[in-house]
Structure formats: structure tokens, C-alpha cells
Amino acid sequence: MSFIGVGGEDWVELDMDLFDRQRLSRLRTTLTDPDERRAIGAAIGADYDVEFDELGTAFLLVDGVQRFQAEITNSDRLMLTGILDPDGPL
């Protein structure tokens, strides 16, 4: 964060890229930490692998298939979103 301007025209500049990088780093750490992996695996009912795409989106793979998208929310909590099976019922 930096302060730009002089006098009554001061305003705060936030580095949004820094926030994104920190959130991605926290996500990587959470998904790969051994204790967290056990807790997450127990919650989803399976062991998983982690895959990141070129944009930094994280996916949990169960048996080699993307089953969940993972992200760190603004409240610093892990959120998993289930990915529907394209061959299954809607």
C-alpha cells in the first residue's frame, strides 16, 4: 500500500496483484500441507491430487478426474465447489 498525492488530495493505492498472489500462496500452502490434506480428504471422502491451471485456479482431482475447484475466500476460508460429472445426471 502506498500513499500518493499531496495535502487534501492524498489517496491510498492498493496493490490488488499482491492480494491475489497472497491468496494463491495461501491456497497452495493449504492444499499441500499434510495436516490440511488429511482434513480435506476426510471432508470430501477421498484422497486427492492438486492441479493448477495457467490462471492459478486450483482443482482437486479424485482418481484423476477434476471433482472440486478450490479457492480462498475473502474471509480467508477454503471453499470447495463441486464440479458436475458431464456424463452424470444434472
Biotite code that builds the C-alpha atoms (Angstrom):
import biotite.structure as struc

atoms = struc.array([
    struc.Atom([0.000, 0.000, 0.000], chain_id="A", res_id=1, res_name="MET", atom_name="CA", element="C"),
    struc.Atom([1.350, 3.427, -0.827], chain_id="A", res_id=2, res_name="SER", atom_name="CA", element="C"),
    struc.Atom([0.124, 6.943, -0.284], chain_id="A", res_id=3, res_name="PHE", atom_name="CA", element="C"),
    struc.Atom([0.038, 9.187, -3.333], chain_id="A", res_id=4, res_name="ILE", atom_name="CA", element="C"),
    struc.Atom([-0.786, 12.862, -3.531], chain_id="A", res_id=5, res_name="GLY", atom_name="CA", element="C"),
    struc.Atom([-0.160, 15.959, -1.520], chain_id="A", res_id=6, res_name="VAL", atom_name="CA", element="C"),
    struc.Atom([-2.309, 17.615, 1.105], chain_id="A", res_id=7, res_name="GLY", atom_name="CA", element="C"),
    struc.Atom([-6.072, 17.205, 0.747], chain_id="A", res_id=8, res_name="GLY", atom_name="CA", element="C"),
    struc.Atom([-5.638, 15.151, -2.412], chain_id="A", res_id=9, res_name="GLU", atom_name="CA", element="C"),
    struc.Atom([-3.989, 12.181, -0.664], chain_id="A", res_id=10, res_name="ASP", atom_name="CA", element="C"),
    struc.Atom([-5.375, 8.767, -1.557], chain_id="A", res_id=11, res_name="TRP", atom_name="CA", element="C"),
    struc.Atom([-4.366, 5.215, -0.884], chain_id="A", res_id=12, res_name="VAL", atom_name="CA", element="C"),
    struc.Atom([-3.203, 2.934, -3.703], chain_id="A", res_id=13, res_name="GLU", atom_name="CA", element="C"),
    struc.Atom([-3.763, -0.776, -3.044], chain_id="A", res_id=14, res_name="LEU", atom_name="CA", element="C"),
    struc.Atom([-1.722, -3.429, -4.800], chain_id="A", res_id=15, res_name="ASP", atom_name="CA", element="C"),
    struc.Atom([-4.500, -5.835, -5.843], chain_id="A", res_id=16, res_name="MET", atom_name="CA", element="C"),
    struc.Atom([-1.970, -8.126, -7.542], chain_id="A", res_id=17, res_name="ASP", atom_name="CA", element="C"),
    struc.Atom([-0.262, -8.552, -4.173], chain_id="A", res_id=18, res_name="LEU", atom_name="CA", element="C"),
    struc.Atom([-3.572, -9.637, -2.617], chain_id="A", res_id=19, res_name="PHE", atom_name="CA", element="C"),
    struc.Atom([-4.095, -12.142, -5.439], chain_id="A", res_id=20, res_name="ASP", atom_name="CA", element="C"),
    struc.Atom([-0.566, -13.528, -5.063], chain_id="A", res_id=21, res_name="ARG", atom_name="CA", element="C"),
    struc.Atom([-1.010, -13.870, -1.291], chain_id="A", res_id=22, res_name="GLN", atom_name="CA", element="C"),
    struc.Atom([-4.357, -15.636, -1.720], chain_id="A", res_id=23, res_name="ARG", atom_name="CA", element="C"),
    struc.Atom([-2.830, -18.048, -4.270], chain_id="A", res_id=24, res_name="LEU", atom_name="CA", element="C"),
    struc.Atom([0.134, -18.717, -1.985], chain_id="A", res_id=25, res_name="SER", atom_name="CA", element="C"),
    struc.Atom([-2.222, -19.407, 0.925], chain_id="A", res_id=26, res_name="ARG", atom_name="CA", element="C"),
    struc.Atom([-4.257, -21.749, -1.283], chain_id="A", res_id=27, res_name="LEU", atom_name="CA", element="C"),
    struc.Atom([-1.171, -23.699, -2.389], chain_id="A", res_id=28, res_name="ARG", atom_name="CA", element="C"),
    struc.Atom([0.018, -23.992, 1.203], chain_id="A", res_id=29, res_name="THR", atom_name="CA", element="C"),
    struc.Atom([-3.387, -25.127, 2.463], chain_id="A", res_id=30, res_name="THR", atom_name="CA", element="C"),
    struc.Atom([-3.873, -27.763, -0.216], chain_id="A", res_id=31, res_name="LEU", atom_name="CA", element="C"),
    struc.Atom([-0.396, -29.258, 0.167], chain_id="A", res_id=32, res_name="THR", atom_name="CA", element="C"),
    struc.Atom([0.124, -29.142, 3.948], chain_id="A", res_id=33, res_name="ASP", atom_name="CA", element="C"),
    struc.Atom([-0.013, -32.758, 5.264], chain_id="A", res_id=34, res_name="PRO", atom_name="CA", element="C"),
    struc.Atom([-2.383, -31.965, 8.157], chain_id="A", res_id=35, res_name="ASP", atom_name="CA", element="C"),
    struc.Atom([-4.680, -29.924, 5.940], chain_id="A", res_id=36, res_name="GLU", atom_name="CA", element="C"),
    struc.Atom([-4.631, -32.660, 3.263], chain_id="A", res_id=37, res_name="ARG", atom_name="CA", element="C"),
    struc.Atom([-5.891, -35.211, 5.801], chain_id="A", res_id=38, res_name="ARG", atom_name="CA", element="C"),
    struc.Atom([-8.700, -32.893, 6.915], chain_id="A", res_id=39, res_name="ALA", atom_name="CA", element="C"),
    struc.Atom([-9.711, -32.010, 3.353], chain_id="A", res_id=40, res_name="ILE", atom_name="CA", element="C"),
    struc.Atom([-9.514, -35.649, 2.259], chain_id="A", res_id=41, res_name="GLY", atom_name="CA", element="C"),
    struc.Atom([-11.762, -36.639, 5.163], chain_id="A", res_id=42, res_name="ALA", atom_name="CA", element="C"),
    struc.Atom([-14.232, -33.886, 4.257], chain_id="A", res_id=43, res_name="ALA", atom_name="CA", element="C"),
    struc.Atom([-14.513, -34.943, 0.600], chain_id="A", res_id=44, res_name="ILE", atom_name="CA", element="C"),
    struc.Atom([-14.255, -38.647, 1.367], chain_id="A", res_id=45, res_name="GLY", atom_name="CA", element="C"),
    struc.Atom([-11.234, -39.384, -0.827], chain_id="A", res_id=46, res_name="ALA", atom_name="CA", element="C"),
    struc.Atom([-7.546, -38.749, -1.279], chain_id="A", res_id=47, res_name="ASP", atom_name="CA", element="C"),
    struc.Atom([-6.836, -36.124, -3.918], chain_id="A", res_id=48, res_name="TYR", atom_name="CA", element="C"),
    struc.Atom([-4.192, -34.576, -6.133], chain_id="A", res_id=49, res_name="ASP", atom_name="CA", element="C"),
    struc.Atom([-3.926, -30.839, -6.787], chain_id="A", res_id=50, res_name="VAL", atom_name="CA", element="C"),
    struc.Atom([-3.758, -29.260, -10.227], chain_id="A", res_id=51, res_name="GLU", atom_name="CA", element="C"),
    struc.Atom([-3.414, -25.558, -11.033], chain_id="A", res_id=52, res_name="PHE", atom_name="CA", element="C"),
    struc.Atom([-4.279, -24.094, -14.415], chain_id="A", res_id=53, res_name="ASP", atom_name="CA", element="C"),
    struc.Atom([-2.402, -21.214, -16.050], chain_id="A", res_id=54, res_name="GLU", atom_name="CA", element="C"),
    struc.Atom([-4.631, -18.647, -14.314], chain_id="A", res_id=55, res_name="LEU", atom_name="CA", element="C"),
    struc.Atom([-3.929, -20.070, -10.860], chain_id="A", res_id=56, res_name="GLY", atom_name="CA", element="C"),
    struc.Atom([-7.282, -21.808, -10.459], chain_id="A", res_id=57, res_name="THR", atom_name="CA", element="C"),
    struc.Atom([-6.888, -24.867, -8.248], chain_id="A", res_id=58, res_name="ALA", atom_name="CA", element="C"),
    struc.Atom([-8.649, -28.167, -8.871], chain_id="A", res_id=59, res_name="PHE", atom_name="CA", element="C"),
    struc.Atom([-8.799, -31.244, -6.685], chain_id="A", res_id=60, res_name="LEU", atom_name="CA", element="C"),
    struc.Atom([-8.532, -34.440, -8.698], chain_id="A", res_id=61, res_name="LEU", atom_name="CA", element="C"),
    struc.Atom([-10.030, -37.640, -7.343], chain_id="A", res_id=62, res_name="VAL", atom_name="CA", element="C"),
    struc.Atom([-8.944, -40.711, -9.302], chain_id="A", res_id=63, res_name="ASP", atom_name="CA", element="C"),
    struc.Atom([-7.521, -38.409, -11.983], chain_id="A", res_id=64, res_name="GLY", atom_name="CA", element="C"),
    struc.Atom([-10.797, -36.526, -12.562], chain_id="A", res_id=65, res_name="VAL", atom_name="CA", element="C"),
    struc.Atom([-11.404, -32.889, -11.591], chain_id="A", res_id=66, res_name="GLN", atom_name="CA", element="C"),
    struc.Atom([-14.027, -33.102, -8.851], chain_id="A", res_id=67, res_name="ARG", atom_name="CA", element="C"),
    struc.Atom([-13.634, -29.808, -6.980], chain_id="A", res_id=68, res_name="PHE", atom_name="CA", element="C"),
    struc.Atom([-12.474, -26.267, -7.630], chain_id="A", res_id=69, res_name="GLN", atom_name="CA", element="C"),
    struc.Atom([-10.726, -24.753, -4.609], chain_id="A", res_id=70, res_name="ALA", atom_name="CA", element="C"),
    struc.Atom([-10.274, -21.138, -3.616], chain_id="A", res_id=71, res_name="GLU", atom_name="CA", element="C"),
    struc.Atom([-9.557, -18.999, -0.585], chain_id="A", res_id=72, res_name="ILE", atom_name="CA", element="C"),
    struc.Atom([-12.476, -16.674, 0.124], chain_id="A", res_id=73, res_name="THR", atom_name="CA", element="C"),
    struc.Atom([-12.267, -13.043, 1.219], chain_id="A", res_id=74, res_name="ASN", atom_name="CA", element="C"),
    struc.Atom([-12.807, -14.260, 4.787], chain_id="A", res_id=75, res_name="SER", atom_name="CA", element="C"),
    struc.Atom([-9.647, -16.421, 4.426], chain_id="A", res_id=76, res_name="ASP", atom_name="CA", element="C"),
    struc.Atom([-11.516, -19.723, 4.378], chain_id="A", res_id=77, res_name="ARG", atom_name="CA", element="C"),
    struc.Atom([-11.077, -22.618, 1.983], chain_id="A", res_id=78, res_name="LEU", atom_name="CA", element="C"),
    struc.Atom([-14.082, -23.054, -0.302], chain_id="A", res_id=79, res_name="MET", atom_name="CA", element="C"),
    struc.Atom([-14.528, -26.167, -2.438], chain_id="A", res_id=80, res_name="LEU", atom_name="CA", element="C"),
    struc.Atom([-17.011, -26.121, -5.294], chain_id="A", res_id=81, res_name="THR", atom_name="CA", element="C"),
    struc.Atom([-18.084, -29.470, -6.695], chain_id="A", res_id=82, res_name="GLY", atom_name="CA", element="C"),
    struc.Atom([-17.697, -29.984, -10.441], chain_id="A", res_id=83, res_name="ILE", atom_name="CA", element="C"),
    struc.Atom([-20.550, -31.920, -12.016], chain_id="A", res_id=84, res_name="LEU", atom_name="CA", element="C"),
    struc.Atom([-19.737, -35.069, -13.915], chain_id="A", res_id=85, res_name="ASP", atom_name="CA", element="C"),
    struc.Atom([-20.513, -34.312, -17.595], chain_id="A", res_id=86, res_name="PRO", atom_name="CA", element="C"),
    struc.Atom([-21.623, -37.933, -18.063], chain_id="A", res_id=87, res_name="ASP", atom_name="CA", element="C"),
    struc.Atom([-23.805, -37.981, -14.952], chain_id="A", res_id=88, res_name="GLY", atom_name="CA", element="C"),
    struc.Atom([-27.254, -36.642, -14.121], chain_id="A", res_id=89, res_name="PRO", atom_name="CA", element="C"),
    struc.Atom([-27.720, -32.886, -13.759], chain_id="A", res_id=90, res_name="LEU", atom_name="CA", element="C"),
])
